[in-house]
Amino acid sequence: MLLYISLVIVSYLFGSLSAAVIVCKVMHLDDPRTHGSGNPGTTNVLRLHGKKAAAITLAGDVIKGLLPVLL
């Protein structure tokens, strides 16, 4: 039972991470929450910073969703 509760908590924490914000910080780009549409998502990152940053953001979002499912 403790294992399942731990997995739920870890899954929630993975979901709360914003790949767009993390990618933009690491790449020293403008925060997508303060520019463009204000949405910290792949599309806004694509509009603001181009294909490379958007592709990395999309990969981060996919991994973020896939890891809890695999666990």
C-alpha positions in Angstrom: 0.0 0.0 0.0 2.8 2.4 0.8 4.4 1.7 -2.6 1.2 2.8 -4.4 0.9 5.9 -2.3 4.5 6.7 -3.1 4.0 6.2 -6.8 1.0 8.5 -6.8 3.0 11.2 -5.0 6.0 10.8 -7.4 3.7 10.9 -10.4 2.1 14.1 -9.2 5.5 15.7 -8.7 6.6 14.7 -12.2 3.4 16.2 -13.6 4.0 19.5 -11.8 7.3 20.0 -13.5 7.2 22.4 -16.5 9.6 21.2 -19.2 9.3 24.5 -21.0 10.5 26.5 -18.0 13.3 24.1 -17.3 14.5 24.0 -20.9 14.4 27.8 -21.2 16.3 28.2 -18.0 19.0 25.7 -19.0 19.3 27.2 -22.5 19.4 30.8 -21.0 16.2 31.8 -23.0 13.3 34.1 -22.0 10.8 32.5 -19.6 7.8 31.4 -21.8 5.4 32.3 -19.0 6.2 36.0 -19.4 6.3 36.2 -23.3 4.1 35.2 -26.2 0.9 33.6 -25.1 2.1 33.2 -21.5 1.5 29.5 -21.7 4.5 27.4 -20.7 4.1 24.8 -23.4 5.8 23.5 -26.5 3.9 25.7 -28.9 4.8 28.9 -27.1 8.4 27.8 -26.9 8.4 27.1 -30.6 7.0 30.6 -31.4 9.5 32.3 -29.1 12.7 30.3 -29.4 12.5 28.0 -32.4 12.5 24.4 -33.3 15.4 23.1 -31.2 14.1 24.5 -27.9 10.5 23.3 -28.8 11.7 19.8 -29.6 13.6 19.5 -26.3 10.5 20.8 -24.5 8.3 18.2 -26.2 10.7 15.4 -25.4 10.8 16.6 -21.8 7.0 16.6 -21.6 6.8 13.1 -23.2 9.3 11.7 -20.7 7.6 13.4 -17.9 4.4 11.6 -18.8 6.0 8.3 -19.6 8.1 7.8 -16.5 5.1 7.5 -14.1 3.3 5.1 -16.4 6.4 2.9 -16.7 6.9 2.9 -12.9 
